[in-house]
Amino acid sequence: MSPLPTRMINRWENREEPGPGRGTLYWHILVGDHAEARDLAKTAQKRLAGFQGLHMTPTEWLHITTLVVGSTDEITTMQQQDMLAAASELLAEIAPIDVTLGRIFYHPEAIAAEVHPIDPLRKIRNAVQTATLKVTSREGRTEGPTQWAPHMTLAYSETEQPAAPLITALGRELSTIRSFKINEVTLVDQQGPERNWNWHPVGSASCLGHR
């Protein structure tokens, strides 16, 4: 298990974010339409509701961040469509993936549910990264300094506070594992600051392969 943080910090205190009318492109696996993901988020967020300084992920935009592509100032609308076409071609060879949520991951900036299995999900990430590189000559990046690990963020920290009370309230693992099938990844234009949730899906690429 990952080491537990001792303190939470303000995620957005020193974070560079686009201003109004400017966007950042992300490849996200959107999971808000899955009842299992919504149920887990609702359960976790209810346990955390009594704490100050937490910004809950809206149900509509529950997601697994797959790749940060870059600024919309540098990537044209045509390139966005070309990326979707290239990703669709690659993902057509990959079968939909059965995933599970359950174990809780704590980071100084956020609280999330881990998503497993990692290796099949990495195939989706590799496909969209390949498509991004082909069209834009850039590989995109992982959000944060660590190696990519798929997760569904439940709450972001907006203030500095001890982590232990949050960990005690929520625990390391919810009692029921939630499972569902992932079959597409979406290119999303996130307009303005992240916490405003002014998201605009550009299009999706589907996993069409057979097991």
LUMRO-980718 format. One record per residue (C-alpha): residue number from 1; residue in one letter; x, y, z. Coordinates in steps of 0.02 Angstrom, whole numbers, plus 32768, in hexadecimal, padded with zeros to 4 digits. Layout:
! residues N
pos=NUM&code=A&px=X&py=Y&pz=Z
...
! end
This chain:
! residues 211
pos=1&code=M&px=8000&py=8000&pz=8000
pos=2&code=S&px=8036&py=80B3&pz=7FE1
pos=3&code=P&px=8071&py=8113&pz=807B
pos=4&code=L&px=7FEA&py=817E&pz=80CB
pos=5&code=P&px=8001&py=823B&pz=80CC
pos=6&code=T&px=8008&py=8290&pz=8176
pos=7&code=R&px=7FBE&py=8333&pz=8137
pos=8&code=M&px=7F4E&py=836F&pz=80AB
pos=9&code=I&px=7F7D&py=840A&pz=8047
pos=10&code=N&px=7F24&py=8485&pz=7FD5
pos=11&code=R&px=7F29&py=8437&pz=7F27
pos=12&code=W&px=7F0D&py=84DC&pz=7ECF
pos=13&code=E&px=7F7B&py=8551&pz=7F36
pos=14&code=N&px=8010&py=8548&pz=7EBF
pos=15&code=R&px=7FC0&py=84F4&pz=7E2B
pos=16&code=E&px=7FCA&py=8548&pz=7D80
pos=17&code=E&px=7F1F&py=8547&pz=7D30
pos=18&code=P&px=7ED8&py=8593&pz=7C91
pos=19&code=G&px=7E76&py=8633&pz=7C9F
pos=20&code=P&px=7DC2&py=864D&pz=7C66
pos=21&code=G&px=7DA7&py=861C&pz=7BB1
pos=22&code=R&px=7E46&py=85B4&pz=7BA9
pos=23&code=G&px=7E48&py=84F8&pz=7BB3
pos=24&code=T&px=7EB2&py=845F&pz=7BD4
pos=25&code=L&px=7E95&py=83BE&pz=7B73
pos=26&code=Y&px=7E8F&py=831A&pz=7BD2
pos=27&code=W&px=7E6D&py=8267&pz=7BA5
pos=28&code=H&px=7DF4&py=822E&pz=7C2E
pos=29&code=I&px=7D97&py=818C&pz=7C4A
pos=30&code=L&px=7CF0&py=81D3&pz=7C83
pos=31&code=V&px=7C98&py=8160&pz=7CFE
pos=32&code=G&px=7C0A&py=81CB&pz=7D42
pos=33&code=D&px=7B8B&py=8169&pz=7CDB
pos=34&code=H&px=7BB6&py=80C8&pz=7D36
pos=35&code=A&px=7B45&py=80AA&pz=7DCC
pos=36&code=E&px=7BD1&py=804C&pz=7E26
pos=37&code=A&px=7C47&py=80E1&pz=7E1C
pos=38&code=R&px=7BBF&py=815A&pz=7E52
pos=39&code=D&px=7B91&py=80EB&pz=7EE6
pos=40&code=L&px=7C44&py=80DF&pz=7F24
pos=41&code=A&px=7C5D&py=819B&pz=7F12
pos=42&code=K&px=7BBB&py=81C0&pz=7F6D
pos=43&code=T&px=7BE9&py=814C&pz=7FFD
pos=44&code=A&px=7C98&py=8195&pz=8010
pos=45&code=Q&px=7C63&py=824A&pz=7FFC
pos=46&code=K&px=7BDA&py=8234&pz=807E
pos=47&code=R&px=7C5B&py=81F8&pz=80FE
pos=48&code=L&px=7CC7&py=8290&pz=80D7
pos=49&code=A&px=7C3A&py=830F&pz=80D3
pos=50&code=G&px=7C59&py=834E&pz=8184
pos=51&code=F&px=7D0A&py=8388&pz=815D
pos=52&code=Q&px=7D38&py=8436&pz=8125
pos=53&code=G&px=7DB3&py=8457&pz=8099
pos=54&code=L&px=7D7F&py=83CB&pz=8022
pos=55&code=H&px=7D40&py=83E7&pz=7F71
pos=56&code=M&px=7CD8&py=8352&pz=7F39
pos=57&code=T&px=7CDE&py=8314&pz=7E86
pos=58&code=P&px=7C33&py=832F&pz=7E35
pos=59&code=T&px=7BDC&py=828C&pz=7E09
pos=60&code=E&px=7BCE&py=82BF&pz=7D52
pos=61&code=W&px=7C8B&py=82CF&pz=7D42
pos=62&code=L&px=7CCB&py=8239&pz=7DA1
pos=63&code=H&px=7D5F&py=8203&pz=7D3A
pos=64&code=I&px=7E05&py=81AA&pz=7D27
pos=65&code=T&px=7E86&py=8226&pz=7CE6
pos=66&code=T&px=7EE3&py=81CB&pz=7C5D
pos=67&code=L&px=7F52&py=824E&pz=7C0A
pos=68&code=V&px=7F6C&py=830A&pz=7C11
pos=69&code=V&px=7F7B&py=8340&pz=7B5B
pos=70&code=G&px=7F9D&py=83FB&pz=7B65
pos=71&code=S&px=7F54&py=84A9&pz=7B4D
pos=72&code=T&px=7ECB&py=84CC&pz=7AD0
pos=73&code=D&px=7F34&py=8563&pz=7A9E
pos=74&code=E&px=7FB1&py=84EA&pz=7A50
pos=75&code=I&px=7F41&py=845E&pz=7A0E
pos=76&code=T&px=7EC6&py=8489&pz=7984
pos=77&code=T&px=7E14&py=844B&pz=7971
pos=78&code=M&px=7E4A&py=83E6&pz=78D9
pos=79&code=Q&px=7ED5&py=8394&pz=793E
pos=80&code=Q&px=7E59&py=8366&pz=79C5
pos=81&code=Q&px=7DEC&py=830C&pz=7945
pos=82&code=D&px=7E86&py=82B8&pz=78FA
pos=83&code=M&px=7EB8&py=827A&pz=79A7
pos=84&code=L&px=7E0C&py=8230&pz=79C0
pos=85&code=A&px=7E16&py=81D8&pz=7917
pos=86&code=A&px=7EC3&py=8193&pz=793C
pos=87&code=A&px=7E90&py=815A&pz=79EA
pos=88&code=S&px=7DF2&py=8108&pz=79A6
pos=89&code=E&px=7E5A&py=80A3&pz=792B
pos=90&code=L&px=7ECF&py=8065&pz=79B4
pos=91&code=L&px=7E48&py=8043&pz=7A35
pos=92&code=A&px=7DE3&py=7FDE&pz=79B7
pos=93&code=E&px=7E60&py=7F52&pz=79DA
pos=94&code=I&px=7E4B&py=7F5B&pz=7A98
pos=95&code=A&px=7DBB&py=7F03&pz=7AF0
pos=96&code=P&px=7D4F&py=7F5A&pz=7B73
pos=97&code=I&px=7D9B&py=7F48&pz=7C21
pos=98&code=D&px=7D48&py=7F0A&pz=7CC1
pos=99&code=V&px=7D87&py=7F78&pz=7D4F
pos=100&code=T&px=7D6F&py=7F7D&pz=7E0B
pos=101&code=L&px=7D6B&py=800A&pz=7E89
pos=102&code=G&px=7D81&py=7FF5&pz=7F43
pos=103&code=R&px=7E26&py=801D&pz=7F97
pos=104&code=I&px=7E39&py=80D3&pz=7FC8
pos=105&code=F&px=7ED5&py=8134&pz=7F9A
pos=106&code=Y&px=7F0C&py=81CD&pz=7FFD
pos=107&code=H&px=7F79&py=8256&pz=7FB5
pos=108&code=P&px=7F9F&py=82FE&pz=8007
pos=109&code=E&px=7F37&py=8352&pz=7F7E
pos=110&code=A&px=7EA8&py=82D6&pz=7F6A
pos=111&code=I&px=7E4B&py=823A&pz=7FA0
pos=112&code=A&px=7E26&py=81B8&pz=7F19
pos=113&code=A&px=7DEE&py=8106&pz=7EF7
pos=114&code=E&px=7E70&py=8098&pz=7EA3
pos=115&code=V&px=7E3D&py=8048&pz=7DFE
pos=116&code=H&px=7E75&py=7F98&pz=7DD0
pos=117&code=P&px=7EB7&py=7F3D&pz=7D6D
pos=118&code=I&px=7F3F&py=7FB5&pz=7D37
pos=119&code=D&px=7F8C&py=7F5A&pz=7CA2
pos=120&code=P&px=7EF1&py=7F58&pz=7C31
pos=121&code=L&px=7ED0&py=800E&pz=7C5C
pos=122&code=R&px=7F83&py=8037&pz=7C2D
pos=123&code=K&px=7F5C&py=7FF7&pz=7B7D
pos=124&code=I&px=7ED7&py=807F&pz=7B6E
pos=125&code=R&px=7F52&py=8101&pz=7BAC
pos=126&code=N&px=7FD7&py=80C5&pz=7B31
pos=127&code=A&px=7F5A&py=80D0&pz=7AA2
pos=128&code=V&px=7F26&py=8184&pz=7AC6
pos=129&code=Q&px=7FDA&py=81B6&pz=7AE4
pos=130&code=T&px=800C&py=816B&pz=7A3D
pos=131&code=A&px=7F7D&py=81C7&pz=79E8
pos=132&code=T&px=7FAD&py=826A&pz=7A3D
pos=133&code=L&px=8063&py=8259&pz=7A09
pos=134&code=K&px=8035&py=822E&pz=7956
pos=135&code=V&px=7FC9&py=82C9&pz=7940
pos=136&code=T&px=801C&py=834C&pz=79AE
pos=137&code=S&px=80D1&py=830F&pz=79BC
pos=138&code=R&px=80BE&py=8314&pz=7A79
pos=139&code=E&px=80A8&py=8281&pz=7AF0
pos=140&code=G&px=803C&py=82D8&pz=7B71
pos=141&code=R&px=8062&py=82BE&pz=7C28
pos=142&code=T&px=802B&py=826E&pz=7CC9
pos=143&code=E&px=7FDB&py=82E3&pz=7D46
pos=144&code=G&px=8051&py=82F1&pz=7DDA
pos=145&code=P&px=8104&py=82B5&pz=7DF1
pos=146&code=T&px=80E2&py=81FB&pz=7E09
pos=147&code=Q&px=80C9&py=816A&pz=7D92
pos=148&code=W&px=8019&py=815D&pz=7D4A
pos=149&code=A&px=7FA3&py=80FB&pz=7DBA
pos=150&code=P&px=7EEB&py=80F5&pz=7D89
pos=151&code=H&px=7E76&py=813D&pz=7E0C
pos=152&code=M&px=7DCE&py=8193&pz=7E20
pos=153&code=T&px=7DDF&py=8230&pz=7E89
pos=154&code=L&px=7D57&py=8243&pz=7F0C
pos=155&code=A&px=7D8C&py=82E8&pz=7F5D
pos=156&code=Y&px=7E14&py=836B&pz=7F48
pos=157&code=S&px=7E66&py=83C3&pz=7FDB
pos=158&code=E&px=7E4E&py=847F&pz=7FE2
pos=159&code=T&px=7EA8&py=84A0&pz=8085
pos=160&code=E&px=7F33&py=8463&pz=80F6
pos=161&code=Q&px=7EF8&py=83EE&pz=817F
pos=162&code=P&px=7F28&py=834A&pz=81D3
pos=163&code=A&px=7F04&py=82B2&pz=8168
pos=164&code=A&px=7EE4&py=8238&pz=81F6
pos=165&code=P&px=7E2F&py=826C&pz=821C
pos=166&code=L&px=7E02&py=8258&pz=8164
pos=167&code=I&px=7E54&py=81AE&pz=815C
pos=168&code=T&px=7DFA&py=8177&pz=81FA
pos=169&code=A&px=7D52&py=81B0&pz=81B5
pos=170&code=L&px=7D63&py=815C&pz=810B
pos=171&code=G&px=7DDF&py=80CE&pz=8128
pos=172&code=R&px=7E52&py=8079&pz=80AD
pos=173&code=E&px=7DD2&py=800D&pz=8055
pos=174&code=L&px=7D15&py=8013&pz=8041
pos=175&code=S&px=7CB9&py=7F75&pz=8072
pos=176&code=T&px=7C71&py=7F51&pz=7FC5
pos=177&code=I&px=7CDB&py=7F48&pz=7F28
pos=178&code=R&px=7C86&py=7F9A&pz=7E92
pos=179&code=S&px=7CA2&py=7F51&pz=7DE5
pos=180&code=F&px=7C6F&py=7F90&pz=7D39
pos=181&code=K&px=7CA9&py=7F92&pz=7C85
pos=182&code=I&px=7D0D&py=801D&pz=7C32
pos=183&code=N&px=7CF8&py=8029&pz=7B76
pos=184&code=E&px=7D2F&py=80D7&pz=7B42
pos=185&code=V&px=7DA0&py=816B&pz=7B67
pos=186&code=T&px=7D6E&py=8220&pz=7B4C
pos=187&code=L&px=7DD0&py=82B8&pz=7B13
pos=188&code=V&px=7D98&py=8346&pz=7B86
pos=189&code=D&px=7DB5&py=8402&pz=7B79
pos=190&code=Q&px=7DC1&py=8441&pz=7C2D
pos=191&code=Q&px=7D9D&py=84FB&pz=7C23
pos=192&code=G&px=7DE3&py=856D&pz=7CAA
pos=193&code=P&px=7E16&py=8534&pz=7D5A
pos=194&code=E&px=7E05&py=847A&pz=7D7C
pos=195&code=R&px=7D8F&py=848F&pz=7E10
pos=196&code=N&px=7D0F&py=84ED&pz=7DA8
pos=197&code=W&px=7CE5&py=844A&pz=7D4B
pos=198&code=N&px=7CC5&py=84A6&pz=7CA9
pos=199&code=W&px=7CE4&py=840A&pz=7C43
pos=200&code=H&px=7CBC&py=83F4&pz=7B8B
pos=201&code=P&px=7CCD&py=8344&pz=7B43
pos=202&code=V&px=7D14&py=8350&pz=7A92
pos=203&code=G&px=7CF2&py=829B&pz=7A65
pos=204&code=S&px=7D13&py=81E8&pz=7A99
pos=205&code=A&px=7D74&py=8153&pz=7A57
pos=206&code=S&px=7D2D&py=80A6&pz=7A79
pos=207&code=C&px=7D7A&py=7FFE&pz=7AA5
pos=208&code=L&px=7D34&py=7F87&pz=7A22
pos=209&code=G&px=7DA7&py=7EF1&pz=7A2B
pos=210&code=H&px=7D77&py=7E41&pz=7A60
pos=211&code=R&px=7DC1&py=7DDB&pz=7AEC
! end
